[in-house]
């Protein structure tokens, strides 16, 4: 691949990684903040509760956003394969 094509593809790949991992990371962040506030209010400091709820939220986000994320990655891979076939 010529050098002028590699840099935009790397930039798009990094942006795609950020976009694809955003739903589970944001779910963990939101649930972690909510659980943290609830633990501070109720003075229950059980770390297992926080971890279990965050894991459930992450798996739920992965289940809901998984098909969309796979589609994004598949389209990007198809675009790269198409560009490599043109060279």
OpenMM code with the backbone's topology and positions (N, CA, C; nanometers):
from openmm import Vec3, app, unit

residues = "UNK UNK UNK UNK UNK UNK UNK UNK UNK UNK UNK UNK UNK UNK UNK UNK UNK UNK UNK UNK UNK UNK UNK UNK UNK UNK UNK UNK UNK UNK UNK UNK UNK UNK UNK UNK UNK UNK UNK UNK UNK UNK UNK UNK UNK UNK UNK UNK UNK UNK UNK UNK UNK UNK UNK UNK UNK UNK UNK UNK UNK UNK UNK UNK UNK UNK UNK UNK UNK UNK UNK UNK UNK UNK UNK UNK UNK UNK UNK UNK UNK UNK UNK UNK UNK UNK UNK".split()
positions = [
    Vec3(0.0837, -0.1182, 0.0000),
    Vec3(0.0000, 0.0000, 0.0000),
    Vec3(0.0879, 0.1241, 0.0000),
    Vec3(0.0535, 0.2177, -0.0803),
    Vec3(0.1288, 0.3434, -0.0784),
    Vec3(0.1151, 0.4137, 0.0567),
    Vec3(0.2166, 0.4911, 0.0900),
    Vec3(0.2193, 0.5589, 0.2192),
    Vec3(0.1040, 0.6550, 0.2420),
    Vec3(0.0547, 0.7155, 0.1343),
    Vec3(-0.0541, 0.8134, 0.1518),
    Vec3(-0.1870, 0.7468, 0.1859),
    Vec3(-0.1976, 0.6151, 0.1677),
    Vec3(-0.3199, 0.5440, 0.2046),
    Vec3(-0.3138, 0.4862, 0.3455),
    Vec3(-0.1943, 0.4609, 0.3943),
    Vec3(-0.1806, 0.3935, 0.5233),
    Vec3(-0.2215, 0.4838, 0.6391),
    Vec3(-0.1775, 0.6066, 0.6405),
    Vec3(-0.2074, 0.6960, 0.7518),
    Vec3(-0.3575, 0.7195, 0.7698),
    Vec3(-0.4343, 0.7495, 0.6639),
    Vec3(-0.5788, 0.7631, 0.6849),
    Vec3(-0.6461, 0.6334, 0.7320),
    Vec3(-0.5970, 0.5189, 0.6853),
    Vec3(-0.6550, 0.3920, 0.7297),
    Vec3(-0.6260, 0.3655, 0.8773),
    Vec3(-0.5058, 0.3978, 0.9211),
    Vec3(-0.4717, 0.3810, 1.0627),
    Vec3(-0.5561, 0.4748, 1.1478),
    Vec3(-0.5738, 0.5967, 1.1019),
    Vec3(-0.6562, 0.6935, 1.1738),
    Vec3(-0.8010, 0.6449, 1.1822),
    Vec3(-0.8545, 0.5937, 1.0716),
    Vec3(-0.9905, 0.5406, 1.0725),
    Vec3(-1.0026, 0.4176, 1.1624),
    Vec3(-0.8993, 0.3341, 1.1639),
    Vec3(-0.9015, 0.2145, 1.2486),
    Vec3(-0.9025, 0.2529, 1.3962),
    Vec3(-0.8216, 0.3489, 1.4334),
    Vec3(-0.8194, 0.3927, 1.5734),
    Vec3(-0.9515, 0.4575, 1.6135),
    Vec3(-1.0090, 0.5365, 1.5248),
    Vec3(-1.1388, 0.5962, 1.5528),
    Vec3(-1.2464, 0.4886, 1.5640),
    Vec3(-1.2386, 0.3878, 1.4798),
    Vec3(-1.3340, 0.2772, 1.4859),
    Vec3(-1.3233, 0.2019, 1.6180),
    Vec3(-1.2028, 0.1819, 1.6663),
    Vec3(-1.1841, 0.1148, 1.7955),
    Vec3(-1.2497, 0.1957, 1.9069),
    Vec3(-1.2300, 0.3254, 1.9061),
    Vec3(-1.2890, 0.4109, 2.0092),
    Vec3(-1.4411, 0.4051, 2.0019),
    Vec3(-1.4965, 0.4087, 1.8809),
    Vec3(-1.6415, 0.4075, 1.8650),
    Vec3(-1.7002, 0.2728, 1.9053),
    Vec3(-1.6326, 0.1641, 1.8708),
    Vec3(-1.6860, 0.0308, 1.8988),
    Vec3(-1.6822, -0.0012, 2.0485),
    Vec3(-1.5792, 0.0437, 2.1192),
    Vec3(-1.5713, 0.0126, 2.2616),
    Vec3(-1.6472, 0.1127, 2.3484),
    Vec3(-1.6986, 0.2189, 2.2886),
    Vec3(-1.7676, 0.3210, 2.3666),
    Vec3(-1.8916, 0.2694, 2.4404),
    Vec3(-1.9817, 0.1919, 2.3794),
    Vec3(-2.1020, 0.1501, 2.4535),
    Vec3(-2.0733, 0.0726, 2.5826),
    Vec3(-1.9886, -0.0320, 2.5814),
    Vec3(-1.9658, -0.1000, 2.7095),
    Vec3(-1.8893, -0.0153, 2.8110),
    Vec3(-1.7968, 0.0676, 2.7647),
    Vec3(-1.7225, 0.1523, 2.8574),
    Vec3(-1.8140, 0.2566, 2.9199),
    Vec3(-1.9003, 0.3169, 2.8384),
    Vec3(-1.9946, 0.4151, 2.8922),
    Vec3(-2.0946, 0.3504, 2.9862),
    Vec3(-2.1389, 0.2288, 2.9553),
    Vec3(-2.2305, 0.1578, 3.0451),
    Vec3(-2.1629, 0.1325, 3.1793),
    Vec3(-2.0392, 0.0884, 3.1782),
    Vec3(-1.9670, 0.0647, 3.3033),
    Vec3(-1.9465, 0.1948, 3.3801),
    Vec3(-1.9188, 0.3024, 3.3088),
    Vec3(-1.8979, 0.4314, 3.3736),
    Vec3(-2.0259, 0.4807, 3.4411),
    Vec3(-2.1363, 0.4774, 3.3686),
    Vec3(-2.2623, 0.5268, 3.4228),
    Vec3(-2.3062, 0.4423, 3.5421),
    Vec3(-2.3012, 0.3106, 3.5262),
    Vec3(-2.3429, 0.2228, 3.6352),
    Vec3(-2.2491, 0.2380, 3.7549),
    Vec3(-2.1203, 0.2529, 3.7306),
    Vec3(-2.0259, 0.2722, 3.8401),
    Vec3(-2.0527, 0.3993, 3.9186),
    Vec3(-2.0850, 0.5076, 3.8487),
    Vec3(-2.1151, 0.6339, 3.9168),
    Vec3(-2.2439, 0.6214, 3.9968),
    Vec3(-2.3462, 0.5606, 3.9368),
    Vec3(-2.4745, 0.5453, 4.0074),
    Vec3(-2.4575, 0.4576, 4.1313),
    Vec3(-2.3885, 0.3454, 4.1167),
    Vec3(-2.3662, 0.2568, 4.2311),
    Vec3(-2.2803, 0.3265, 4.3365),
    Vec3(-2.1820, 0.4029, 4.2941),
    Vec3(-2.0980, 0.4768, 4.3884),
    Vec3(-2.1778, 0.5774, 4.4695),
    Vec3(-2.2676, 0.6476, 4.4024),
    Vec3(-2.3527, 0.7441, 4.4737),
    Vec3(-2.4455, 0.6704, 4.5702),
    Vec3(-2.5058, 0.5605, 4.5238),
    Vec3(-2.5943, 0.4839, 4.6125),
    Vec3(-2.5179, 0.4269, 4.7317),
    Vec3(-2.3953, 0.3808, 4.7105),
    Vec3(-2.3161, 0.3293, 4.8214),
    Vec3(-2.2782, 0.4404, 4.9189),
    Vec3(-2.2519, 0.5590, 4.8671),
    Vec3(-2.2182, 0.6707, 4.9554),
    Vec3(-2.3395, 0.7136, 5.0375),
    Vec3(-2.4568, 0.7117, 4.9752),
    Vec3(-2.5781, 0.7534, 5.0455),
    Vec3(-2.6171, 0.6507, 5.1517),
    Vec3(-2.6100, 0.5234, 5.1170),
    Vec3(-2.6525, 0.4186, 5.2106),
    Vec3(-2.5390, 0.3688, 5.2995),
    Vec3(-2.4183, 0.4131, 5.2759),
    Vec3(-2.2990, 0.3737, 5.3500),
    Vec3(-2.2739, 0.2227, 5.3440),
    Vec3(-2.3145, 0.1599, 5.2335),
    Vec3(-2.2844, 0.0199, 5.2087),
    Vec3(-2.1600, 0.0181, 5.1204),
    Vec3(-2.0519, -0.0358, 5.1695),
    Vec3(-1.9253, -0.0332, 5.0972),
    Vec3(-1.8854, -0.1727, 5.0496),
    Vec3(-1.9748, -0.2401, 4.9832),
    Vec3(-1.9474, -0.3744, 4.9323),
    Vec3(-1.8971, -0.3640, 4.7891),
    Vec3(-1.7703, -0.4023, 4.7656),
    Vec3(-1.7109, -0.3909, 4.6330),
    Vec3(-1.7659, -0.4956, 4.5367),
    Vec3(-1.8071, -0.6096, 4.5885),
    Vec3(-1.8595, -0.7155, 4.5022),
    Vec3(-1.9894, -0.6716, 4.4361),
    Vec3(-2.0718, -0.5977, 4.5076),
    Vec3(-2.1971, -0.5481, 4.4520),
    Vec3(-2.1714, -0.4564, 4.3335),
    Vec3(-2.0771, -0.3662, 4.3486),
    Vec3(-2.0436, -0.2724, 4.2421),
    Vec3(-1.9899, -0.3459, 4.1199),
    Vec3(-1.9014, -0.4414, 4.1424),
    Vec3(-1.8427, -0.5157, 4.0310),
    Vec3(-1.9469, -0.5988, 3.9578),
    Vec3(-2.0330, -0.6660, 4.0324),
    Vec3(-2.1342, -0.7516, 3.9700),
    Vec3(-2.2306, -0.6704, 3.8841),
    Vec3(-2.2742, -0.5575, 3.9345),
    Vec3(-2.3682, -0.4747, 3.8587),
    Vec3(-2.3008, -0.4169, 3.7348),
    Vec3(-2.1746, -0.3759, 3.7469),
    Vec3(-2.1034, -0.3242, 3.6298),
    Vec3(-2.0820, -0.4322, 3.5243),
    Vec3(-2.0513, -0.5540, 3.5676),
    Vec3(-2.0348, -0.6634, 3.4718),
    Vec3(-2.1642, -0.6915, 3.3969),
    Vec3(-2.2753, -0.6912, 3.4674),
    Vec3(-2.4049, -0.7127, 3.4023),
    Vec3(-2.4316, -0.6011, 3.3020),
    Vec3(-2.4025, -0.4778, 3.3395),
    Vec3(-2.4249, -0.3646, 3.2485),
    Vec3(-2.3365, -0.3741, 3.1244),
    Vec3(-2.2113, -0.4151, 3.1422),
    Vec3(-2.1208, -0.4279, 3.0281),
    Vec3(-2.1677, -0.5387, 2.9346),
    Vec3(-2.2063, -0.6540, 2.9894),
    Vec3(-2.2539, -0.7632, 2.9045),
    Vec3(-2.3842, -0.7257, 2.8339),
    Vec3(-2.4703, -0.6523, 2.9008),
    Vec3(-2.5941, -0.6062, 2.8373),
    Vec3(-2.5629, -0.5088, 2.7233),
    Vec3(-2.4692, -0.4177, 2.7467),
    Vec3(-2.4302, -0.3234, 2.6416),
    Vec3(-2.3656, -0.3962, 2.5245),
    Vec3(-2.2836, -0.4970, 2.5540),
    Vec3(-2.2225, -0.5759, 2.4465),
    Vec3(-2.3288, -0.6516, 2.3680),
    Vec3(-2.4273, -0.7039, 2.4366),
    Vec3(-2.5339, -0.7765, 2.3680),
    Vec3(-2.6179, -0.6864, 2.2794),
    Vec3(-2.6437, -0.5660, 2.3264),
    Vec3(-2.7252, -0.4732, 2.2484),
    Vec3(-2.6467, -0.4084, 2.1344),
    Vec3(-2.5217, -0.3724, 2.1606),
    Vec3(-2.4422, -0.3017, 2.0600),
    Vec3(-2.3545, -0.3956, 1.9781),
    Vec3(-2.3527, -0.5231, 2.0102),
    Vec3(-2.2664, -0.6180, 1.9412),
    Vec3(-2.2898, -0.6274, 1.7915),
    Vec3(-2.4155, -0.6458, 1.7478),
    Vec3(-2.4382, -0.6534, 1.6023),
    Vec3(-2.3970, -0.5257, 1.5287),
    Vec3(-2.4244, -0.4123, 1.5882),
    Vec3(-2.3853, -0.2861, 1.5264),
    Vec3(-2.2328, -0.2754, 1.5181),
    Vec3(-2.1642, -0.3095, 1.6278),
    Vec3(-2.0188, -0.3012, 1.6304),
    Vec3(-1.9576, -0.3981, 1.5297),
    Vec3(-2.0113, -0.5203, 1.5227),
    Vec3(-1.9597, -0.6169, 1.4250),
    Vec3(-1.9799, -0.5653, 1.2832),
    Vec3(-2.0928, -0.5018, 1.2559),
    Vec3(-2.1176, -0.4445, 1.1237),
    Vec3(-2.0177, -0.3356, 1.0889),
    Vec3(-1.9854, -0.2516, 1.1870),
    Vec3(-1.8871, -0.1455, 1.1638),
    Vec3(-1.7504, -0.2042, 1.1306),
    Vec3(-1.7090, -0.3035, 1.2080),
    Vec3(-1.5782, -0.3655, 1.1855),
    Vec3(-1.5765, -0.4401, 1.0520),
    Vec3(-1.6856, -0.5079, 1.0189),
    Vec3(-1.6926, -0.5825, 0.8929),
    Vec3(-1.6861, -0.4871, 0.7728),
    Vec3(-1.7550, -0.3737, 0.7815),
    Vec3(-1.7495, -0.2753, 0.6723),
    Vec3(-1.6091, -0.2190, 0.6557),
    Vec3(-1.5427, -0.1934, 0.7679),
    Vec3(-1.4060, -0.1417, 0.7603),
    Vec3(-1.3124, -0.2465, 0.7001),
    Vec3(-1.3279, -0.3713, 0.7410),
    Vec3(-1.2434, -0.4777, 0.6857),
    Vec3(-1.2695, -0.4954, 0.5368),
    Vec3(-1.3954, -0.4872, 0.4952),
    Vec3(-1.4268, -0.4993, 0.3532),
    Vec3(-1.3653, -0.3845, 0.2738),
    Vec3(-1.3674, -0.2647, 0.3322),
    Vec3(-1.3068, -0.1499, 0.2649),
    Vec3(-1.1558, -0.1682, 0.2505),
    Vec3(-1.0907, -0.2197, 0.3532),
    Vec3(-0.9463, -0.2432, 0.3451),
    Vec3(-0.9155, -0.3516, 0.2410),
    Vec3(-0.9948, -0.4580, 0.2389),
    Vec3(-0.9722, -0.5630, 0.1397),
    Vec3(-0.9959, -0.5122, -0.0019),
    Vec3(-1.0954, -0.4258, -0.0163),
    Vec3(-1.1225, -0.3673, -0.1479),
    Vec3(-1.0058, -0.2791, -0.1914),
    Vec3(-0.9530, -0.1999, -0.0995),
    Vec3(-0.8381, -0.1146, -0.1335),
    Vec3(-0.7136, -0.1982, -0.1640),
    Vec3(-0.6941, -0.3079, -0.0925),
    Vec3(-0.5766, -0.3894, -0.1197),
    Vec3(-0.5902, -0.4623, -0.2527),
    Vec3(-0.7113, -0.4911, -0.2970),
    Vec3(-0.7321, -0.5539, -0.4268),
    Vec3(-0.7096, -0.4588, -0.5428),
    Vec3(-0.7213, -0.3296, -0.5186),
    Vec3(-0.7010, -0.2309, -0.6244),
    Vec3(-0.5545, -0.2010, -0.6482),
    Vec3(-0.4687, -0.2434, -0.5567),
    Vec3(-0.3256, -0.2111, -0.5726),
    Vec3(-0.2568, -0.3059, -0.6662),
] * unit.nanometer
topology = app.Topology()
chain = topology.addChain("A")
for resn in residues:
    res = topology.addResidue(resn, chain)
    for name in ("N", "CA", "C"):
        topology.addAtom(name, app.Element.getBySymbol(name[0]), res)
